[in-house]
Amino acid sequence: MNTLDQQTAPEQAARERMKASHHLDGDAVRLANLYNGWASAFDLDQARIEYCGPTIVAELAGAVQTAYLAGQRNAI
């Protein structure tokens, strides 16, 4: 295995685990089994693939809230 493969193998494994979770169609038992085995590496996997969806949504919600609060609103 060359150096590039060694560097990307953990990232590829992380992506495969994430894909597997998306293909369980919300089946709670299967999801619980997957996450029980994945829990110890979950945060590291998210960092490896630079998963930032929740951060983007939180930043967008904050920007919308700031814009809303800065605007004039009619008294009820």
Secondary structure, 3 states (H helix, E strand, C coil): CCHHHHHHHHHHHHHHHHHHHHCCCCCHHHHHHHHHHHCCCHHHHHHHCCCCHHHHHHHHHHHHHHHHHHCCCCCC
